[in-house]
């Protein structure tokens, strides 16, 4: 009986740790997205891949679906503070919708190893751009 109980406690602890990873990843993503206006999706992809063991294609697709409600909350707050440049927003959004459609279609066609390399190059360029 004690062994069975120990197994139960171990499984319960694993579930709590796994749930904690979800919550921590969500808080970090929301904070970064709200503070910087971008980067939350990147954190989500890396977190889902490394912490939650979700394959890259699913991590990228899931990140986009998570970012949508986060972006809506941030947008509402930015609107209240009057810091959105609407003419620029609407013009870029038009191209962004088209690019999002094309990117979503391409995601399933790109092999995982190539997706990882493209994402890594994007991350390196973004990091260099942030430093300089």
Residue pairs with C-beta under 8 A, 6 or more apart in sequence:
18 52
21 47
21 51
21 52
22 52
25 43
25 44
25 47
25 48
25 51
25 52
26 66
28 43
28 47
29 40
29 41
29 43
29 44
29 47
29 66
29 67
29 70
30 40
30 70
30 73
32 39
32 40
32 43
33 39
33 40
33 41
33 67
33 70
33 71
33 74
34 70
34 73
34 74
34 77
37 74
40 67
40 70
41 63
41 64
41 66
41 67
42 123
42 126
44 59
44 62
44 63
44 66
44 67
45 56
45 59
45 60
45 63
45 119
48 54
48 58
48 59
48 62
48 63
49 55
49 56
49 59
54 62
55 112
56 112
56 115
56 116
56 119
57 107
57 108
57 112
57 115
60 107
60 115
60 119
61 104
61 107
64 100
64 104
75 84
78 84
107 115
110 118
